């Protein structure tokens, strides 16, 4: 029962991430002067479904297009839905669109409240995750070591919303792991062992193997890029014993 609840929560989070990226995609294309802000609901459903699948959720049943349309329209007060044959078309009202956009740009309080909410949400996911390094680097270990919400946020900050992406760049994976490693529940220099992503362990072990210099490992540790020298020795000993 507990595993079912965990899976259900994970799927709801994935659906939420995919929908937020869909909303960001609409916002981005809308702000582009060269793009006409008219969307086929079938195209948006396809993007949404593909993104959910890419993020790892099961899409055994078809996405309810009417429900998705209602969710999209509720996020855009100036967006109307029109029926054109069998196709549903979503289009913005030209007269109130620019005014609403100006209000959004000037509403700094609301924007920073949203940033705070996003940070709180991602931190909650980070502390609910467990990423202790086990001495090996299996395929997919970087993606598995950090929560999906953190990867999505960093990717959007780096490259803007792109619902069509099927994978994360190495720079996104690296930044996410470094943030995961540096996150603490209060201001502290101590790193939690269960928040030890592969890249930080890899850097520490690699630097030590190449240079044998403790001060270099310590420097990278202080910069938040590597595990500590003592942890490097612990990992190296464990790997040697397992060999």
PALUM-436460 format. One record per residue (C-alpha): x, y, z; residue in three letters. Coordinates in steps of 0.5 Angstrom, whole numbers, plus 500, padded with zeros to 3 digits. Each point is the difference from the previous one (the first is absolute). Layout:
residues N
+-----+-----+-----+------+
:  px :  py :  pz : dopa :
+-----+-----+-----+------+
:   X :   Y :   Z :  Ala :
...
+-----+-----+-----+------+
END
This chain:
residues 243
+-----+-----+-----+------+
:  px :  py :  pz : dopa :
+-----+-----+-----+------+
: 500 : 500 : 500 :  Unk :
: 506 : 505 : 502 :  Unk :
: 503 : 498 : 493 :  Unk :
: 494 : 502 : 496 :  Unk :
: 499 : 506 : 504 :  Unk :
: 507 : 502 : 498 :  Unk :
: 499 : 498 : 493 :  Unk :
: 494 : 504 : 500 :  Unk :
: 503 : 506 : 503 :  Unk :
: 506 : 500 : 495 :  Unk :
: 495 : 499 : 494 :  Unk :
: 496 : 506 : 502 :  Unk :
: 507 : 504 : 501 :  Unk :
: 502 : 498 : 493 :  Unk :
: 493 : 502 : 497 :  Unk :
: 501 : 507 : 504 :  Unk :
: 507 : 501 : 497 :  Unk :
: 497 : 498 : 493 :  Unk :
: 494 : 505 : 500 :  Unk :
: 505 : 506 : 503 :  Unk :
: 504 : 499 : 494 :  Unk :
: 494 : 500 : 495 :  Unk :
: 498 : 506 : 503 :  Unk :
: 507 : 503 : 500 :  Unk :
: 500 : 498 : 492 :  Unk :
: 494 : 504 : 499 :  Unk :
: 503 : 506 : 503 :  Unk :
: 506 : 499 : 497 :  Unk :
: 497 : 500 : 493 :  Unk :
: 495 : 505 : 501 :  Unk :
: 506 : 505 : 502 :  Unk :
: 503 : 499 : 493 :  Unk :
: 498 : 505 : 495 :  Unk :
: 501 : 495 : 494 :  Unk :
: 495 : 495 : 503 :  Unk :
: 493 : 501 : 500 :  Unk :
: 497 : 497 : 506 :  Unk :
: 495 : 495 : 498 :  Unk :
: 500 : 493 : 502 :  Unk :
: 497 : 493 : 498 :  Unk :
: 498 : 497 : 506 :  Unk :
: 502 : 493 : 497 :  Unk :
: 507 : 503 : 499 :  Unk :
: 500 : 502 : 508 :  Unk :
: 498 : 493 : 502 :  Unk :
: 505 : 497 : 496 :  Unk :
: 506 : 504 : 503 :  Unk :
: 497 : 499 : 507 :  Unk :
: 499 : 493 : 499 :  Unk :
: 507 : 499 : 497 :  Unk :
: 503 : 504 : 506 :  Unk :
: 497 : 496 : 505 :  Unk :
: 502 : 493 : 497 :  Unk :
: 507 : 504 : 500 :  Unk :
: 500 : 501 : 507 :  Unk :
: 499 : 493 : 502 :  Unk :
: 492 : 500 : 501 :  Unk :
: 495 : 494 : 497 :  Unk :
: 496 : 503 : 495 :  Unk :
: 496 : 494 : 499 :  Unk :
: 493 : 503 : 499 :  Unk :
: 499 : 506 : 495 :  Unk :
: 501 : 507 : 503 :  Unk :
: 493 : 503 : 501 :  Unk :
: 500 : 506 : 495 :  Unk :
: 494 : 504 : 503 :  Unk :
: 503 : 500 : 507 :  Unk :
: 507 : 502 : 497 :  Unk :
: 497 : 506 : 496 :  Unk :
: 496 : 502 : 507 :  Unk :
: 507 : 500 : 504 :  Unk :
: 503 : 504 : 494 :  Unk :
: 494 : 505 : 499 :  Unk :
: 500 : 501 : 508 :  Unk :
: 508 : 502 : 500 :  Unk :
: 498 : 505 : 494 :  Unk :
: 494 : 505 : 501 :  Unk :
: 501 : 503 : 493 :  Unk :
: 500 : 493 : 497 :  Unk :
: 494 : 498 : 496 :  Unk :
: 498 : 493 : 497 :  Unk :
: 497 : 499 : 494 :  Unk :
: 497 : 494 : 496 :  Unk :
: 503 : 499 : 493 :  Unk :
: 497 : 494 : 497 :  Unk :
: 502 : 494 : 504 :  Unk :
: 506 : 505 : 503 :  Unk :
: 500 : 504 : 506 :  Unk :
: 504 : 507 : 499 :  Unk :
: 503 : 504 : 506 :  Unk :
: 501 : 507 : 498 :  Unk :
: 502 : 507 : 504 :  Unk :
: 495 : 506 : 500 :  Unk :
: 504 : 505 : 497 :  Unk :
: 497 : 506 : 503 :  Unk :
: 501 : 498 : 508 :  Unk :
: 506 : 495 : 499 :  Unk :
: 506 : 506 : 500 :  Unk :
: 496 : 503 : 506 :  Unk :
: 501 : 494 : 504 :  Unk :
: 507 : 499 : 498 :  Unk :
: 502 : 507 : 502 :  Unk :
: 496 : 498 : 507 :  Unk :
: 504 : 494 : 501 :  Unk :
: 507 : 503 : 498 :  Unk :
: 498 : 506 : 505 :  Unk :
: 498 : 495 : 506 :  Unk :
: 507 : 499 : 503 :  Unk :
: 497 : 498 : 507 :  Unk :
: 496 : 495 : 497 :  Unk :
: 506 : 497 : 496 :  Unk :
: 505 : 500 : 506 :  Unk :
: 494 : 496 : 504 :  Unk :
: 500 : 495 : 494 :  Unk :
: 508 : 499 : 500 :  Unk :
: 499 : 499 : 508 :  Unk :
: 495 : 495 : 499 :  Unk :
: 504 : 496 : 494 :  Unk :
: 506 : 500 : 505 :  Unk :
: 496 : 497 : 506 :  Unk :
: 497 : 495 : 495 :  Unk :
: 507 : 498 : 497 :  Unk :
: 503 : 500 : 507 :  Unk :
: 495 : 495 : 503 :  Unk :
: 501 : 496 : 494 :  Unk :
: 508 : 500 : 501 :  Unk :
: 499 : 498 : 508 :  Unk :
: 495 : 494 : 498 :  Unk :
: 505 : 497 : 495 :  Unk :
: 506 : 496 : 502 :  Unk :
: 506 : 500 : 496 :  Unk :
: 506 : 496 : 504 :  Unk :
: 506 : 498 : 495 :  Unk :
: 501 : 493 : 500 :  Unk :
: 506 : 499 : 497 :  Unk :
: 498 : 499 : 493 :  Unk :
: 498 : 505 : 494 :  Unk :
: 494 : 496 : 496 :  Unk :
: 496 : 502 : 494 :  Unk :
: 495 : 506 : 502 :  Unk :
: 503 : 501 : 507 :  Unk :
: 501 : 507 : 499 :  Unk :
: 492 : 501 : 498 :  Unk :
: 498 : 495 : 506 :  Unk :
: 504 : 504 : 505 :  Unk :
: 496 : 507 : 500 :  Unk :
: 493 : 501 : 500 :  Unk :
: 496 : 501 : 493 :  Unk :
: 498 : 507 : 503 :  Unk :
: 507 : 503 : 501 :  Unk :
: 502 : 497 : 493 :  Unk :
: 494 : 504 : 497 :  Unk :
: 501 : 506 : 503 :  Unk :
: 508 : 500 : 498 :  Unk :
: 498 : 499 : 493 :  Unk :
: 495 : 505 : 500 :  Unk :
: 505 : 505 : 503 :  Unk :
: 506 : 498 : 495 :  Unk :
: 496 : 499 : 494 :  Unk :
: 493 : 503 : 501 :  Unk :
: 494 : 495 : 499 :  Unk :
: 500 : 495 : 495 :  Unk :
: 495 : 495 : 501 :  Unk :
: 503 : 496 : 494 :  Unk :
: 507 : 498 : 503 :  Unk :
: 500 : 493 : 501 :  Unk :
: 506 : 500 : 505 :  Unk :
: 504 : 505 : 504 :  Unk :
: 507 : 502 : 498 :  Unk :
: 506 : 498 : 504 :  Unk :
: 501 : 508 : 503 :  Unk :
: 493 : 499 : 503 :  Unk :
: 501 : 494 : 503 :  Unk :
: 507 : 502 : 503 :  Unk :
: 497 : 507 : 503 :  Unk :
: 494 : 496 : 503 :  Unk :
: 504 : 495 : 503 :  Unk :
: 505 : 506 : 503 :  Unk :
: 493 : 503 : 503 :  Unk :
: 498 : 493 : 502 :  Unk :
: 507 : 499 : 504 :  Unk :
: 500 : 508 : 503 :  Unk :
: 493 : 500 : 502 :  Unk :
: 499 : 500 : 508 :  Unk :
: 494 : 501 : 505 :  Unk :
: 504 : 506 : 503 :  Unk :
: 506 : 504 : 499 :  Unk :
: 506 : 494 : 500 :  Unk :
: 506 : 498 : 497 :  Unk :
: 498 : 493 : 501 :  Unk :
: 498 : 496 : 495 :  Unk :
: 495 : 494 : 501 :  Unk :
: 502 : 493 : 497 :  Unk :
: 493 : 498 : 498 :  Unk :
: 501 : 507 : 495 :  Unk :
: 506 : 497 : 497 :  Unk :
: 499 : 500 : 492 :  Unk :
: 505 : 497 : 495 :  Unk :
: 503 : 506 : 497 :  Unk :
: 503 : 502 : 507 :  Unk :
: 503 : 493 : 502 :  Unk :
: 503 : 500 : 493 :  Unk :
: 503 : 506 : 500 :  Unk :
: 503 : 499 : 507 :  Unk :
: 503 : 493 : 498 :  Unk :
: 502 : 502 : 493 :  Unk :
: 504 : 506 : 503 :  Unk :
: 503 : 496 : 506 :  Unk :
: 502 : 494 : 495 :  Unk :
: 503 : 505 : 495 :  Unk :
: 504 : 504 : 505 :  Unk :
: 500 : 497 : 506 :  Unk :
: 500 : 507 : 503 :  Unk :
: 496 : 501 : 506 :  Unk :
: 500 : 508 : 500 :  Unk :
: 497 : 499 : 493 :  Unk :
: 494 : 496 : 502 :  Unk :
: 499 : 504 : 506 :  Unk :
: 499 : 506 : 496 :  Unk :
: 495 : 497 : 495 :  Unk :
: 496 : 498 : 506 :  Unk :
: 500 : 507 : 503 :  Unk :
: 498 : 503 : 493 :  Unk :
: 494 : 495 : 501 :  Unk :
: 502 : 496 : 494 :  Unk :
: 503 : 493 : 503 :  Unk :
: 499 : 496 : 506 :  Unk :
: 505 : 501 : 506 :  Unk :
: 507 : 497 : 500 :  Unk :
: 498 : 495 : 506 :  Unk :
: 494 : 498 : 495 :  Unk :
: 504 : 499 : 494 :  Unk :
: 505 : 495 : 504 :  Unk :
: 494 : 496 : 503 :  Unk :
: 497 : 499 : 493 :  Unk :
: 507 : 498 : 497 :  Unk :
: 501 : 495 : 506 :  Unk :
: 492 : 497 : 498 :  Unk :
: 502 : 500 : 493 :  Unk :
: 506 : 496 : 501 :  Unk :
: 497 : 495 : 505 :  Unk :
: 494 : 499 : 495 :  Unk :
: 505 : 499 : 494 :  Unk :
+-----+-----+-----+------+
END
